[in-house]
Amino acid sequence: MTPPELYAFLASTIGSLMLFWPFFRPYLPYSLQSFIQSYCQRWVGSLSPYVHVTFHEFIGERLMRNEAHSAIQNYLSSSSSMHAKRLRAEMTKNKQSLILSMDDYEEITDEFEGAKLWWYSGKSISNKQQPFSLYPFTDEKRHYKLTFHKQHRDLIIGPYLDHVLKEGKEIEIRKRQRKMYMNHDGMWSSVVFEHPTTFETLAMEPEKKQEIMEDLISFSKAEELYARIGKAWKRGYLLYGPPGTGKSSMIAAMANLLNYDIYELELTGVKDNTELRRLLMDVSNKSVMVIEDIDCSLNLTNRRKTIREEEEEEMKDPKQNPLKDERDSKSSRVTLSGLLNSIDGLWSAYGGERIIVFTTNHVEKLDPALIRDGRMDKYIEMSYCGFEGFKVLANRYLKLESHHLFSRVGELLQEAQMTPAKVAGHLMPKTISGDAEICLESLIKALELVKETAGLKAEKEAK
């Protein structure tokens, strides 16, 4: 008997056994059933030219969710809506849209560099008895099975699966609900981040906005560059300027542009350097970490000396201050060196694709070590409102692109300093059908008053 004839005979025999298997199975012992099934599967596997890879939804003894299964689900959801005949629809967490994915026991075809492969969505169901309960519960475990010809093993196991997992994770990031985190008692708590500010709505000169946007986008695409030069994939920004110049709005625009989460770190709420490192290790990738008003957060410049003096005093006379324990439990003992090591030392290499933003109203008060070149990669001055910024605000608040009073506003903005926040306050219509000209006249009067006050102050100082 030739090999082809032998294979045909074996295939026919196994097929016949599989046909009558349901009739004989109830009368066979469980151990014999398992032996026959495993034996047939080995024979079929040895004859089949196809390879099967299964990705279970849960793995391990504690049934941890399999990240690979989640990434594959995201990857297949992008194509299953076009190719699958049966789909499963689920609402997103923010209840804003539907997610379509392959239904159970459905199969779709995919191609990669000329290789054809198949994805199958399966499910196993078992009834289990819960402890201390009279009623069993149904346990469902889903899985995906990938099938491909064995001649494409190296292509599928390597490049294709890398492509699937990477694409699936990117889809998860794009569709996720972004959050803003705040630290409290050594832990992060979060709320949904839905700030409407974008770079289009920022009251800033177009050239400056474009420069910042290009810098941010270049950073988000520079993973290979940072790996090649041996630096942690992070970038530091210092936003400085008077209050009301839009520093917080700039941070929101950064996060919206890159689709990042925001972590607002309040240093006065951090107990010590160890807690600070633990918090930073919990910051996710693709995030903006913000330390606002860094000049007011802590006395970082003299912090190390203060703590050392307190420790020496305690060693000399531990009972000299009975309220010291209560005071220490509430005050922060974060040091300047601890902060610098966390954001720029070895600990900074934990994670990647992070932006660190410091804001201050008084840049001259900051310790030079905190803002030196290499630690802060870009300095952004948030200044008073200029004419280009005013036109952005006028378009936002009054839906005006031009007006005969614009020229007067432009002249005054060159002579009077007013923050974008105050300009916006005058442009805000007082009624739903507010008159744009009334708002512009209010702004002009305010600018004239600022100009007059500044002139009187200058004359007084000259005398």
C-alpha positions as CSV (number, residue, x, y, z in Angstrom):
1,M,0.0,0.0,0.0
2,T,1.5,3.3,-1.1
3,P,1.7,6.3,1.4
4,P,-1.1,8.2,-0.3
5,E,-3.3,5.1,-0.1
6,L,-2.3,4.6,3.5
7,Y,-3.2,8.2,4.4
8,A,-6.5,7.9,2.5
9,F,-7.3,4.6,4.4
10,L,-6.5,6.2,7.8
11,A,-8.5,9.3,7.1
12,S,-11.5,7.2,6.1
13,T,-11.2,5.0,9.2
14,I,-10.9,8.0,11.5
15,G,-13.8,9.7,9.8
16,S,-16.0,6.7,10.3
17,L,-15.0,6.5,14.0
18,M,-15.8,10.1,14.4
19,L,-19.2,9.6,12.7
20,F,-20.2,6.8,15.1
21,W,-18.4,8.2,18.1
22,P,-21.5,10.0,19.6
23,F,-23.4,6.6,19.7
24,F,-20.7,4.7,21.5
25,R,-19.4,7.4,23.8
26,P,-22.1,7.1,26.6
27,Y,-21.2,3.4,27.1
28,L,-17.5,3.9,27.5
29,P,-15.6,4.7,30.7
30,Y,-14.4,8.2,31.0
31,S,-10.7,7.2,31.0
32,L,-11.2,5.2,27.8
33,Q,-13.0,8.2,26.2
34,S,-10.1,10.5,27.0
35,F,-7.6,8.0,25.6
36,I,-9.5,7.5,22.3
37,Q,-10.0,11.3,21.8
38,S,-6.3,12.1,22.5
39,Y,-5.2,9.2,20.2
40,C,-7.5,10.4,17.4
41,Q,-6.3,14.0,17.8
42,R,-2.7,12.9,17.5
43,W,-3.4,10.9,14.4
44,V,-5.3,13.7,12.7
45,G,-2.7,16.2,13.8
46,S,0.1,14.1,12.3
47,L,-1.7,14.0,8.9
48,S,-2.9,17.6,8.8
49,P,-0.5,20.2,7.3
50,Y,-2.0,22.9,9.5
51,V,-0.9,24.4,12.8
52,H,-3.3,25.6,15.4
53,V,-2.6,28.2,18.1
54,T,-5.1,28.8,20.9
55,F,-5.3,32.0,22.9
56,H,-7.5,31.6,26.0
57,E,-9.3,34.5,27.6
58,F,-8.0,33.7,31.1
59,I,-4.7,32.1,32.1
60,G,-3.1,30.9,35.3
61,E,-4.5,29.4,38.4
62,R,-6.1,32.7,39.4
63,L,-7.6,33.1,36.0
64,M,-5.9,36.4,35.2
65,R,-7.2,38.0,32.0
66,N,-4.9,37.2,29.0
67,E,-3.6,40.5,27.5
68,A,-2.9,38.7,24.2
69,H,-6.6,37.6,24.0
70,S,-7.7,41.2,24.6
71,A,-5.3,42.5,21.9
72,I,-6.5,39.9,19.4
73,Q,-10.1,40.8,20.1
74,N,-9.3,44.5,19.4
75,Y,-7.4,43.5,16.2
76,L,-10.2,41.3,14.9
77,S,-13.0,43.8,15.7
78,S,-11.6,46.1,13.0
79,S,-12.1,43.5,10.3
80,S,-14.8,41.3,11.7
81,S,-17.6,43.9,11.0
82,M,-16.8,43.6,7.3
83,H,-16.2,39.8,7.0
84,A,-18.0,38.0,9.8
85,K,-21.6,36.9,9.3
86,R,-22.5,36.9,13.0
87,L,-21.3,39.7,15.2
88,R,-21.6,40.4,19.0
89,A,-22.3,44.1,19.9
90,E,-21.2,45.5,23.2
91,M,-21.5,49.1,24.7
92,T,-18.2,50.9,25.5
93,K,-17.5,51.8,29.1
94,N,-18.5,55.5,28.5
95,K,-21.7,54.3,26.8
96,Q,-20.9,56.5,23.8
97,S,-20.6,53.9,21.1
98,L,-20.9,50.2,20.2
99,I,-18.1,47.7,19.7
100,L,-18.6,44.9,17.2
101,S,-16.7,41.7,17.5
102,M,-16.9,38.1,16.2
103,D,-19.7,36.1,17.7
104,D,-19.0,32.7,19.3
105,Y,-18.2,29.9,16.9
106,E,-17.6,32.3,14.1
107,E,-14.6,32.2,11.7
108,I,-12.9,34.8,9.5
109,T,-10.0,34.8,7.1
110,D,-7.0,37.0,7.2
111,E,-3.9,37.4,5.0
112,F,-0.4,38.5,5.8
113,E,2.4,38.8,3.2
114,G,0.8,36.3,1.0
115,A,0.0,33.8,3.7
116,K,-3.6,32.9,4.3
117,L,-4.8,32.1,7.8
118,W,-8.0,31.7,9.8
119,W,-9.3,33.0,13.1
120,Y,-12.0,31.0,15.0
121,S,-13.9,32.3,18.0
122,G,-14.7,29.5,20.4
123,K,-16.2,29.0,23.8
124,S,-16.1,26.3,26.4
125,I,-19.1,25.9,28.9
126,S,-19.0,24.0,32.1
127,N,-21.4,23.8,35.1
128,K,-19.8,24.2,38.5
129,Q,-21.1,24.0,42.0
130,Q,-20.3,27.1,44.0
131,P,-19.3,26.5,47.7
132,F,-22.2,27.0,50.1
133,S,-24.7,27.2,47.3
134,L,-27.5,24.8,46.3
135,Y,-27.4,25.9,42.7
136,P,-24.7,25.3,40.1
137,F,-23.5,28.2,37.9
138,T,-22.4,28.2,34.3
139,D,-18.8,29.0,33.6
140,E,-18.0,30.3,30.1
141,K,-14.4,30.6,28.9
142,R,-13.8,32.1,25.5
143,H,-10.8,31.6,23.3
144,Y,-9.4,32.4,19.8
145,K,-7.9,29.7,17.6
146,L,-5.4,30.7,14.9
147,T,-5.0,28.2,12.0
148,F,-2.3,28.4,9.3
149,H,-0.3,26.1,7.0
150,K,2.9,24.8,8.6
151,Q,5.0,26.2,5.8
152,H,4.3,29.7,7.1
153,R,5.1,28.9,10.7
154,D,8.1,31.3,11.0
155,L,6.1,34.1,9.4
156,I,3.0,33.7,11.5
157,I,4.6,32.9,14.8
158,G,7.0,35.9,14.5
159,P,6.1,38.9,12.4
160,Y,2.4,38.3,12.1
161,L,1.6,37.8,15.8
162,D,3.8,40.8,16.6
163,H,1.8,42.8,14.2
164,V,-1.5,41.6,15.6
165,L,-0.6,42.3,19.3
166,K,0.9,45.7,18.5
167,E,-2.1,46.8,16.4
168,G,-4.5,45.4,19.0
169,K,-2.9,47.4,21.8
170,E,-3.0,50.6,19.7
171,I,-6.7,50.1,19.0
172,E,-7.2,49.7,22.8
173,I,-5.5,53.0,23.5
174,R,-7.5,54.8,20.8
175,K,-10.9,53.6,22.0
176,R,-10.2,53.7,25.7
177,Q,-11.8,56.2,28.0
178,R,-9.1,58.7,29.1
179,K,-8.9,59.7,32.7
180,M,-7.3,62.3,35.0
181,Y,-5.6,60.9,38.1
182,M,-4.9,62.6,41.4
183,N,-2.8,61.3,44.3
184,H,-4.4,60.8,47.7
185,D,-3.0,58.9,50.7
186,G,-0.3,57.3,48.5
187,M,-2.7,56.1,45.8
188,W,-4.1,57.4,42.5
189,S,-7.8,58.1,42.2
190,S,-9.3,59.0,38.8
191,V,-12.1,60.8,37.1
192,V,-13.1,60.8,33.4
193,F,-11.0,63.3,31.4
194,E,-13.3,65.2,29.0
195,H,-11.6,68.6,28.9
196,P,-12.7,70.4,25.7
197,T,-9.5,72.5,25.1
198,T,-7.5,71.8,22.0
199,F,-4.7,73.7,20.3
200,E,-7.2,75.2,17.9
201,T,-9.0,76.9,20.9
202,L,-5.8,78.1,22.6
203,A,-5.3,81.9,22.6
204,M,-1.8,81.8,21.3
205,E,0.2,82.9,18.2
206,P,-0.3,80.3,15.4
207,E,3.5,79.9,14.8
208,K,4.1,79.1,18.5
209,K,1.2,76.6,18.6
210,Q,2.4,74.8,15.5
211,E,5.9,74.6,17.0
212,I,4.6,73.0,20.2
213,M,2.4,70.6,18.3
214,E,5.2,69.4,16.0
215,D,7.4,68.9,19.0
216,L,4.8,66.7,20.8
217,I,4.0,64.6,17.7
218,S,7.7,64.0,17.0
219,F,8.1,62.8,20.6
220,S,5.2,60.4,20.4
221,K,6.8,58.8,17.3
222,A,10.4,58.6,18.6
223,E,10.4,55.3,20.4
224,E,13.2,53.9,18.2
225,L,15.2,57.1,18.6
226,Y,15.1,57.0,22.4
227,A,16.0,53.3,22.4
228,R,18.9,53.8,20.0
229,I,20.5,56.7,22.0
230,G,19.9,54.9,25.4
231,K,17.5,57.4,27.0
232,A,14.2,56.9,28.8
233,W,11.3,57.7,26.5
234,K,10.1,60.8,28.3
235,R,10.1,64.6,27.7
236,G,10.0,67.5,30.2
237,Y,8.2,70.7,29.6
238,L,8.3,73.9,31.8
239,L,5.3,76.2,31.4
240,Y,5.9,79.6,33.0
241,G,4.2,82.9,33.0
242,P,1.7,85.1,35.0
243,P,-1.5,83.6,36.4
244,G,-4.3,83.4,33.9
245,T,-2.1,82.9,30.8
246,G,-3.5,79.4,30.0
247,K,-1.0,77.0,31.5
248,S,-3.7,74.5,32.6
249,S,-5.4,74.9,29.2
250,M,-2.1,74.1,27.5
251,I,-1.8,70.9,29.5
252,A,-5.3,69.8,28.5
253,A,-4.5,70.6,24.8
254,M,-1.3,68.4,25.0
255,A,-3.3,65.5,26.4
256,N,-6.0,65.9,23.8
257,L,-3.6,66.1,20.9
258,L,-1.7,62.9,21.9
259,N,-4.7,61.1,23.4
260,Y,-2.9,60.7,26.7
261,D,-4.1,60.4,30.3
262,I,-3.2,63.1,32.9
263,Y,-1.6,62.4,36.3
264,E,-1.7,65.5,38.5
265,L,0.9,65.1,41.2
266,E,0.3,67.1,44.4
267,L,3.7,67.0,46.1
268,T,2.4,68.3,49.4
269,G,0.2,65.1,49.6
270,V,3.2,62.8,49.2
271,K,4.6,61.4,52.5
272,D,8.3,60.9,51.5
273,N,10.6,59.9,48.6
274,T,9.7,56.2,48.8
275,E,6.0,57.0,48.3
276,L,6.9,59.4,45.5
277,R,8.7,56.6,43.6
278,R,5.8,54.2,44.2
279,L,3.4,56.7,42.8
280,L,5.5,57.3,39.7
281,M,5.9,53.6,39.1
282,D,2.1,53.3,38.9
283,V,1.9,56.0,36.2
284,S,0.8,54.4,32.9
285,N,2.5,54.9,29.6
286,K,1.0,57.4,27.2
287,S,0.4,59.9,30.0
288,V,1.1,63.5,31.0
289,M,2.4,63.9,34.5
290,V,1.7,67.4,35.9
291,I,3.3,69.2,38.8
292,E,1.6,72.6,39.0
293,D,3.0,75.6,40.7
294,I,6.3,73.8,41.5
295,D,7.6,76.9,43.2
296,C,4.7,76.7,45.8
297,S,4.4,72.9,46.1
298,L,7.3,72.4,48.6
299,N,10.3,74.3,49.8
300,L,12.4,71.9,47.7
301,T,15.5,74.1,47.6
302,N,16.1,73.9,51.4
303,R,14.3,70.6,52.0
304,R,17.3,68.4,52.6
305,K,18.8,70.7,55.2
306,T,15.5,71.0,57.0
307,I,15.0,67.3,57.4
308,R,18.6,66.7,58.5
309,E,18.2,69.4,61.2
310,E,14.9,67.8,62.4
311,E,16.5,64.4,62.7
312,E,19.5,65.8,64.6
313,E,17.2,67.6,67.0
314,E,15.1,64.4,67.5
315,M,18.3,62.4,68.4
316,K,19.3,65.0,71.0
317,D,15.9,65.2,72.7
318,P,13.1,63.1,71.3
319,K,10.6,64.5,73.8
320,Q,11.3,68.2,73.2
321,N,8.3,68.5,70.9
322,P,5.3,66.3,71.8
323,L,3.4,67.4,68.6
324,K,6.2,66.4,66.3
325,D,4.9,62.9,65.5
326,E,1.5,64.4,64.5
327,R,3.2,67.1,62.5
328,D,5.4,64.6,60.6
329,S,2.5,62.4,59.8
330,K,0.8,65.2,58.0
331,S,3.7,67.0,56.4
332,S,5.6,65.9,53.3
333,R,9.3,64.9,53.5
334,V,9.9,64.8,49.8
335,T,13.4,66.2,49.1
336,L,14.8,67.9,46.0
337,S,17.2,65.0,45.3
338,G,14.3,62.5,45.7
339,L,12.2,64.4,43.2
340,L,15.1,64.7,40.7
341,N,16.0,61.0,41.0
342,S,12.4,60.1,40.4
343,I,11.9,62.1,37.2
344,D,15.5,62.0,35.8
345,G,17.4,59.2,37.5
346,L,17.3,55.4,37.2
347,W,13.7,55.3,38.3
348,S,12.7,57.4,35.3
349,A,13.5,54.5,33.0
350,Y,10.5,52.6,34.4
351,G,7.8,52.8,31.7
352,G,7.8,54.9,28.6
353,E,6.1,57.5,26.5
354,R,5.6,60.0,29.3
355,I,5.5,63.7,29.3
356,I,6.4,65.6,32.5
357,V,5.1,69.1,32.8
358,F,6.1,71.6,35.5
359,T,4.2,74.9,35.8
360,T,5.2,78.0,37.7
361,N,4.3,81.7,37.9
362,H,7.8,82.6,39.1
363,V,10.5,80.8,37.1
364,E,13.2,82.9,38.8
365,K,12.4,81.2,42.2
366,L,13.1,77.6,41.0
367,D,16.2,75.8,41.9
368,P,18.5,75.7,38.9
369,A,19.0,71.9,39.3
370,L,15.3,71.5,38.7
371,I,15.1,73.2,35.4
372,R,18.6,72.7,33.9
373,D,18.9,71.7,30.2
374,G,18.5,67.9,29.8
375,R,16.0,67.7,32.6
376,M,13.5,70.2,31.1
377,D,13.6,69.6,27.3
378,K,11.4,72.6,26.3
379,Y,10.6,75.9,27.9
380,I,7.2,77.4,27.0
381,E,6.5,80.9,28.1
382,M,2.8,81.5,28.6
383,S,2.6,85.3,28.1
384,Y,-0.1,88.0,28.0
385,C,-2.7,88.0,25.3
386,G,-1.6,89.2,21.8
387,F,-3.7,90.2,18.8
388,E,-3.6,86.7,17.3
389,G,-4.7,85.2,20.6
390,F,-7.5,87.7,20.8
391,K,-8.8,86.7,17.4
392,V,-9.0,83.1,18.5
393,L,-11.0,84.1,21.5
394,A,-13.3,86.4,19.5
395,N,-14.0,83.6,17.1
396,R,-14.7,81.2,20.0
397,Y,-16.9,83.5,22.2
398,L,-18.5,85.8,19.6
399,K,-18.1,83.8,16.4
400,L,-16.4,86.8,14.8
401,E,-13.5,86.7,12.3
402,S,-13.4,90.4,11.8
403,H,-15.0,93.6,13.2
404,H,-14.3,97.3,12.9
405,L,-13.3,97.4,16.6
406,F,-10.6,94.8,16.1
407,S,-8.1,97.4,15.0
408,R,-8.5,99.4,18.2
409,V,-8.2,96.2,20.3
410,G,-5.0,95.4,18.5
411,E,-3.5,98.8,19.2
412,L,-4.3,98.5,22.9
413,L,-2.9,95.0,23.3
414,Q,0.4,96.3,22.2
415,E,0.4,98.8,25.0
416,A,-1.5,97.1,27.8
417,Q,-0.8,93.7,29.4
418,M,-3.9,91.5,29.9
419,T,-4.0,87.8,30.3
420,P,-6.1,85.6,27.9
421,A,-8.3,84.7,30.9
422,K,-9.3,88.3,31.5
423,V,-9.8,89.0,27.8
424,A,-12.1,86.0,27.6
425,G,-14.0,87.3,30.6
426,H,-14.9,90.5,28.7
427,L,-15.8,88.6,25.5
428,M,-18.1,86.2,27.3
429,P,-21.7,87.3,26.3
430,K,-23.8,88.2,29.2
431,T,-26.9,86.8,27.5
432,I,-27.6,84.0,25.1
433,S,-28.2,86.5,22.3
434,G,-25.4,88.9,23.6
435,D,-24.3,91.8,21.4
436,A,-20.8,91.2,20.1
437,E,-20.1,95.0,19.9
438,I,-21.0,95.5,23.6
439,C,-18.5,92.8,24.5
440,L,-15.8,94.4,22.4
441,E,-16.4,97.8,23.9
442,S,-16.2,96.3,27.4
443,L,-12.8,94.9,26.5
444,I,-11.6,98.2,25.0
445,K,-12.5,100.1,28.2
446,A,-10.7,97.5,30.3
447,L,-7.6,97.7,28.2
448,E,-7.7,101.5,28.3
449,L,-7.9,101.4,32.1
450,V,-4.9,99.0,32.3
451,K,-2.9,101.2,30.0
452,E,-3.8,104.3,32.1
453,T,-2.9,102.5,35.4
454,A,0.4,101.3,34.0
455,G,1.2,104.9,32.9
456,L,0.5,106.4,36.3
457,K,2.6,103.7,38.0
458,A,5.5,104.4,35.6
459,E,5.3,108.2,36.4
460,K,5.2,107.5,40.1
461,E,8.2,105.3,39.9
462,A,10.1,107.9,37.8
463,K,9.6,110.5,40.5
